[in-house]
Amino acid sequence: MPRSHALDRYRNIGIMAHIDAGKTTTTERILFYTGKSYRMGEVNDGTAVMDWMEQEQERGITITSAATTCFWRDHRINIIDTPGHVDFTIEVERSLRVLDGAVAIFDAVAGVEPQTETVWRQADKYGVPRMAFVNKMDRVGADFAGCVAMMADRLGVRPLVLQLPIGAESAFSGVVDLIAMRALVWKAETLGAEFQHTDIPEDLAAAAADARQALLEAVLDLDEAAMAAYLDRGEEPAADSLRALIRKATIAGTVVPVLCGSAFRNKGIQPMLDAVVDFLPAPNDIGAVKGHALAGDRTEERPANDSAPFAGLAFKVMNDPYVGTLTFCRIYSGTVSVGDSLLNPLKGGREKVGRMLLMHANSREDIERAHTGDIVAFAGLEHTATGDTLCDPTRPIVLERLDVPEPVIEIVVEPRTEADRERMAAALNRLGHEDPSMHVSVDRESGQTVVRGMGELHLDIIVDRMRREFRVDAAVGAPKVAYRETVTRKAEVDHTHARQLGDRAQFARVMLSVEPLARGAGFVFENRSSLARDFAAGAHKGLEAAKESGVVAGYPVVDVKVTLTGGDAHDIDSSPLAFELAARAAFREAMAKAAAVLLEPLMRVEIITPDDYMGDVIGDLNGRRGQITGMDQRANARIVTGLVPLAAMFGYVNSLRSMSQGRAQYSMQFDHYEPVPQAIADGVRAKVA
Ligand SMILES: Nc1nc2c(ncn2[C@@H]2O[C@H](COP(=O)(O)OP(=O)(O)OP(=O)(O)O)[C@@H](O)[C@H]2O)c(=O)[nH]1
């Protein structure tokens, strides 16, 4: 089966936006105008077709990225939905990892909002070329020019204004296209309403001429030959050449084309799709994908073409009620057919491609073969988790993995019945496969299941899905800070476990040392003893269990190296179990000797406040053990940035609201773990005890 479109006619794009800027509505409209969505879904009545999961529809926020294929001007556009809420960093990261370009949606009234900046910085990290769509031009207070100025100011980008709005607020009726110098006016607001090309309205003629001039200057600035032709002969580049120049600069990341419209009123979507085709990159514009060989640190590359060995990245695993496990994969090189066997190099296993699906917004199509640039869903893969590479078994490559953020908040979940307990274990196992930023552990002492995640909303969604999709009835505790424990100095212990159990004796002696490692190093074990292999393995098992709950307040132990330095065994009374028990006890003893401390997550907080409340905001942050790291002025607002312990940030949204009469806003992201001051640590310990 040949490919339907040449690779340069592919666009793999994401739509990114601050919550409520209109991402879902815009995506819906795109799917309608590209002809794949037969019935228009409205976010407001909860029938949006991109929102697959019930609770997404209820909350009206898009949580999971879904990849959808549609067609425009004989191009194949794959849309990877990208959530805008910081609690779903991992979702944003995994989308950014596999898309080639993005449309950023802004609310014309709110402009650049804090989370837009966060997502913008993440996109910078992945070098994703972007264009902007200033949405909600029909709203009272819509301010296109203000929004463009904010983009330059806050995001530090060079916005390239390609359209001017015609009319504002309820009179918004269309746009002036500054490349073709004509107007596009929508005669109706109904769905599917067509636009007409008209002359530029007289009252906009002067503004359009100025904006066109600014556009020309900005673009010509980027190309010497075109600039020379313009200066020497007064030749303005033809529309097509202008588009080609803009495309080059957009892909290079030097400019961000800006368009406007109102998704809700069905205005501006078709030209935006044109811009996706005209300005955002095709997979072959991005170049070869990089990875490394399975052994050693040799780098490997795969060019973006069908004849290269197959390489793809699984960027989302989800459970579908009809098809079972669906693994979304971006194909970077080569082709894959049903019946092929792929290698998951890190897991070491083979995966058989039994069924391959192409996802449209509300239908799926079984396909036999997929090509470079495609985004497909494999059905029924067994071992592959989010972030894994799949490749040609004869040409292994490991593509760069996603950054998985640290979970900083936790809840205890208690199943109500034995049957719930079983369902819950299955549910958490499956959800864990889908979402690498969720962690589950069982507290050894209390036997309680603890779920850790990125934020309150993240945990809410997990619990919600557990209840709905897996029918688990469970009591859920209040969210708490996910503390950690570590040691502050080296310590050595020599511990003997000797016990009489009935007529059997147990004996094991272990000698071990613990020492601190750098922040983020995790837990490292080394065996330097000459103990028999299964005894050392028993000790290792004991340590792995013991590290799950430290001696300060029972939190997981991190950034510690444990070395098994020696030990003793009896011919008859020793067993792996005896060594397991001995190592557990030895570890606890060593932790205490090594001056164990509690670590807490510090959050990077950014507050945008009118001048008047600046003093209160700073005073309040100080009261929350916050450390101010920066103060800035943007337009007429003040920006305060700081590091604040998560423990002091519960309920902040309400305090900030009352402090600023609802006018200040904030965003917050995990930064790093740091030791808790003694007095606070005593409080945490007292609560746990
Ligand atoms: N007036 C107006 N409202 C809009 C427009 N586009 C979207 N909305 C409304 O804004 C709200 C948020 O829109 P969504 O499309 O859900 O926004 P989103 O960015 O997908 O939001 P999340 O999924 O929560 O991240 C809804 O009530 C929409 O009806 C627009 O162009 N004009």
The ligand as a MOL file (V3000), in Angstrom:
LIG
                    3D

  0  0  0     0  0            999 V3000
M  V30 BEGIN CTAB
M  V30 COUNTS 32 34 0 0 0
M  V30 BEGIN ATOM
M  V30 1 N -16.8330 33.9480 23.2350 0
M  V30 2 C -16.0950 32.9180 22.8740 0
M  V30 3 N -16.0260 31.8540 23.6530 0
M  V30 4 C -15.2540 30.8180 23.2530 0
M  V30 5 C -14.5250 30.8420 22.0340 0
M  V30 6 N -13.8580 29.6910 21.9140 0
M  V30 7 C -14.1330 28.9630 23.0120 0
M  V30 8 N -15.0000 29.6350 23.8100 0
M  V30 9 C -15.5710 29.2020 25.0970 0
M  V30 10 O -14.5350 29.1590 26.0620 0
M  V30 11 C -14.7180 28.0520 26.9460 0
M  V30 12 C -13.4640 27.1850 26.9390 0
M  V30 13 O -13.3220 26.6190 25.6780 0
M  V30 14 P -12.6310 25.2070 25.4480 0
M  V30 15 O -12.6290 24.9870 23.9890 0
M  V30 16 O -13.1610 24.1800 26.3580 0
M  V30 17 O -11.1830 25.5870 25.9640 0
M  V30 18 P -9.9370 24.6430 26.2040 0
M  V30 19 O -8.7670 25.5120 26.0040 0
M  V30 20 O -10.0580 23.4020 25.4110 0
M  V30 21 O -10.0710 24.3550 27.6950 0
M  V30 22 P -9.5110 23.1130 28.4740 0
M  V30 23 O -9.9480 21.8980 27.7270 0
M  V30 24 O -10.2180 23.2800 29.7420 0
M  V30 25 O -8.0540 23.3090 28.5340 0
M  V30 26 C -15.9790 27.3340 26.4620 0
M  V30 27 O -17.0460 27.7840 27.2240 0
M  V30 28 C -16.1000 27.7780 25.0120 0
M  V30 29 O -17.4300 27.7690 24.5460 0
M  V30 30 C -14.6410 32.0000 21.2160 0
M  V30 31 O -14.0820 32.1160 20.1460 0
M  V30 32 N -15.4220 32.9900 21.6940 0
M  V30 END ATOM
M  V30 BEGIN BOND
M  V30 1 1 1 2
M  V30 2 2 2 3
M  V30 3 1 2 32
M  V30 4 1 3 4
M  V30 5 2 4 5
M  V30 6 1 4 8
M  V30 7 1 5 6
M  V30 8 1 5 30
M  V30 9 2 6 7
M  V30 10 1 7 8
M  V30 11 1 8 9
M  V30 12 1 9 10
M  V30 13 1 9 28
M  V30 14 1 10 11
M  V30 15 1 11 12
M  V30 16 1 11 26
M  V30 17 1 12 13
M  V30 18 1 13 14
M  V30 19 2 14 15
M  V30 20 1 14 16
M  V30 21 1 14 17
M  V30 22 1 17 18
M  V30 23 2 18 19
M  V30 24 1 18 20
M  V30 25 1 18 21
M  V30 26 1 21 22
M  V30 27 2 22 23
M  V30 28 1 22 24
M  V30 29 1 22 25
M  V30 30 1 26 27
M  V30 31 1 26 28
M  V30 32 1 28 29
M  V30 33 2 30 31
M  V30 34 1 30 32
M  V30 END BOND
M  V30 END CTAB
M  END
